[in-house]
Amino acid sequence: MRLAYTCSRLWRYLGVYFLKPFDALNDTLTATILSNLEWSNEVIEIGAGDGTFSYIMHGGHFPVWFDRYLQTDLNRADIFDTHTLGLFPVTTPPQRPQISASFDSKRSHIEKVSELGFSRSAVLSLYESLPLSDSQVPNIFFYTPHGIQDYQLAIQEAHRVLEPNGTMLILAYDQVFRSSFLCYRIGQATSGRLREYFLRLDNGRHDELMQMARLRHEWKSFFEESGFAIESQIRGLSVMAWKLYDIQTRPLLRLLIGFFNFLPRYPRLFLKLAWMIIWYPVLLVLYFLLSSIDPRGRRRTCYLAFRLRKV
């Protein structure tokens, strides 16, 4: 069962992220550890991104011609911060869980979530100030809130809107991966144009995620101070896997996107499939070597997934 889940999710994520293949490895591992937690039938999602992660994690899939690079603007600093209505294919959303609302701070994300249709509603909001009443929702999935300003305040805000005894599934980070941000480290160690180039490749990833990272022993007290008790947890993703993810094809990404999007539809599809067939077995082997899934929480890994209960 787990093997089938891993293999299918890896292929589906690779189809979406094929020009950054280690994004597919990363998201497959993230989906696997999160799926090992107990999910409720209905949740709201905080930090939904463009919606494709949750959609695929819960069983959704796209036709092979579709990928996120069809919606890019190479003139922007964030090339994915754009949305063209009508590019998402018509799909059948997974039946479980029901995502009653998705919250994100980026407008293009909300537009994509809305068009994808897996969530009943998509709401543009700061994570530190959700447009919800006190004790309004029974269950939350707190994913990766890109654009967050104050992580602790956002966790306290999630606590505020949860019902008494409500649950929250959350993806968190271990500070062990601080040294694995290769683009950031190279940028800090160099100067001039080389420094600017690698910090541009980092794109703020280091500073944003380190705000959401704690040492292993600090997470329990952090959640307790915010009014949560840990019911279960699982760890995964080796530091080596993060290093591969951090650098991968980033130096060539704009060139690759420009090339593939220049091609007519069917030659593009043929080359994409060839690329995926080459990468898939490599990623599958690396998944089993580097995933480091650890239900007991003893290994040094980058990711932690928690099931929390409001107390």
N, C-alpha and C positions, 0 to 999 in steps of 0.2 A: 504493500500500500504506500509506504513512504517513498520507496524507490520510484514507483509510477508517478507520484506527486512531484518529486524532484525532477525527473526527466521531462515531464510535460511542461512544468513551469519554466524550466531552463530554456526549452525551445520557444515558448511563447514570449518570454522576456527578451530572448535574443532577437526574435522577429521585430520587436519594437525598438531595441537599442543596438541593432546589429553593427553600427559603426563604432560603438564603444562596448565591445563584447564583455568587458569585465563589469559593466553595469548590470548585465544579465546575470552574471555569477553572483554579484552582490545582492541583487533583489531576490534571486532564487533562495539564497541562504536566509535572507531576512524573512521572506514569506514562510519558509520552512519552520524557523524557530517561532514565529508568531502563531502559526497554525497549530503548534503543539500546545498552546494555551487554550483554556476553555473560553469559547466565544458565546455571547448571548445572541438571541434571535434578532435583536434590533439594537443599533448603536448610532451615535453621532460620531463623525470623524473630524478630528482637529489636526490641521496640517495635511490636508488631502493631496497637495501637489496637483498634478493634472488629472488625477483619478485613475491612471492606468495601473499603478502598483496594486491597489486594492482590488481592482477589477480582475486582474489576472490571478492574484493570490487566491481569490475565492472561486476561481473556475472559469472566468471569462476568457475569451480568445478573440483575436483579430484575424482577418484574412492576411495572407503572407505578404501582399503588396503594401500593406499599411505599416508605417513606422513614424516615429516622432520627428524625423528629419524632414518630412514633408511640410512641417510647420516650423520653419526657422527663418530668422532674419539675420543674415551674416553681417549686417551693418550695425547691429546692436552689441553692446558689451555682453548681455545675456541673450544669446542667439535664440533661446527657446521662449523668451518673453514676448510671444506674439500668438495670435489666434486667427485663423481664417475659417469662417463658418462653412460647414458642408464637407470638410475634409475627413471627419470621422466617419468610418463605415457604419451602416446600420447593423447592430448586433443585438443579441438576446442577453440581457444582464443575468448574472447568477441570482438564484432565488434566495440564498442565505449567505450572510446575514442581510437583513434589511437595513440599509443606511438611510436614516431618516433625514439627516442633514450633514453637509460637508462644509467645513470652515477653512478658509485660507486667506492670507493677506495679499495675494497677488491676483490682480484682475484677470490676467490671461489664464491662470489656473482655474479660476471660478468659471470662466466661459467654457473651458474644455470639460470640466466636470459636469457642467449643465448639459452640454451637448452629448456627452457620453451616456448619460441617463441612468447610471447605476445608483446614484444618490437621488432621493426625492427632491431635495433642494440644495442649492449651492449658494453659500453666503460669503460675501466679502467682508472680512472682519479682522481686526487686530486680535492676536491670541490672548493678549492681556486684558481685553475688554469685550467679552462675548455678548452678543445681543440676546441673552437668555435670562430668564428669571432664576432666582435662587431655587435650588433643589428641583429643577425642572426635568432633568433627563435621568434615566436609570442606568445607562451604560455609555462609555466613551472609549473610542479608539484614538489614542494620542500618538500620531505617527511622527513625521519629521517636519516641524513648523518652520519652513524657510522664511526668512524675513523677521524672525522673532527678535524682540528688543530686550525682554527681561524674562528669562526662563523660569525662575522661581515664581514670579508673579503670574505667569501663564499657568503653572501647575496649581497655584492657589485659586486661580479663576476656574480651572476645571473642577476643583473641589467644590467651589461655590455652587456651580450649576448642577452638580450631581445630587440625586436623591439620597437621603439617609440610607446607608448600607449599599449604595450603588457601586458599580465596579468600573475600573478603568484598565484597559490594556495599553501598555506604553512601551515604545522602543527607546532605549537609552544607550549611553556610550560609556565605555571605560577609558580613563585617561591613559591607559597603557598604549593607546594608539597615537599619542601626541607626536612621537618621533616618526610616524609613518606617513605624514603629509609631505611627500617628497617634493612636490612643486613649491610648497611654502618654504621648506628648509633650503632648497637650492636658491630660491629668491632671496632669502635672508642672508645667505652666505656669499652672495655675489653683489655686483653693483652695476649702475648704468642701465643700458638697454637689456642686458641679460637678466638683471634683477626685475625690471618691469615686465619682461616677457613671462618669467616663471610665476610671478605674483598674479599676473593676468590669467595664467592657466589655473592657478589656485582659485581665483574668482571669489575670494572671501570664505572658502570652504573651511579652512582651518579655524578662523576666528569664530565663525558661526557654530560649528559643531563642538568646539572646545568649551563654549558657553554651556553646552548641554551634557558635558562629560564630568564624571566624578570618579574617584578611586572606589574600588570594590566595596570597601567597608563603609564608605560614606553614604551610599545610596539608602541604606535602611534608615539612618537618622534624618536624611534629607526628606524622605517621604513621610516619616512620622511627624516631623515639624510642620509638614503641609497638610496633616490630617488624614494620612493613609496608612493602612497596614498591608504588608506584602503577603499575598496568599500563595503565590508560586512565581518561579523565575526560571529562565533558561538562557544560556550563553551561547555565543557562536561567532565565527569569522576570525581567523588568525590574523596577526599583524602583517604577515607576508601577503595575505590576500588583499589587505587594505592598501599596501604599497603598490601592488599591481593595479588595483582599481584607481589609485590616485594619479598615476602617470599614463598608463595604457596608450591609447591613440590620441590623447589630447593635443600633442604638438601638431598633428596632421588633420585634426578633426574638421576644421573649416575647409581645408582643401578637399577632403573626402566628401563632405556634404555638397560642396559646389560641383564636384565631378558627378556624383550619383544623381543629383537633381537636374543636371544638364541633359542627362540621357532620356530618350523616349521611354515610355512606360514599360514596354516588354523587354528591351535590352537591360533596363534598370532592374527589373524583376529577376531576370536570368542571372545577372551578376550578383544580386543580393542573395539569391538562393545558393549560388556557388560559394559565396563568402560564408554564409551560415553553415553550410555542410562542412566546410573546412574547420571552422571554429568550434562547432558543437562538441565533437569528441574531446578536443583539447580542454574545453571548459568543464566538461563532465568529469574528466580525470582530476582537474584542479579542484573541482568542488569537493570530491571525496578526500583529497589530500589536505585541503586548506579550510574546510568549513568549520572544523573543531567544535561541532555542536556538543554542548555539555549541560545536561539537565541538572547536574549536581553543583554547578557553579564553581568548579575548582580550577579550570584552565585560565590562562591569560588570553583573553579574547577581546575583540573590539566592541561587540554588541551584547546588550542585555535586554531581554524582554521580560516585563513584569505584568502579573495580574494583581491589581491593587483593589482594596476595598475601602470605601469612605467610612471613617470611624468618628 
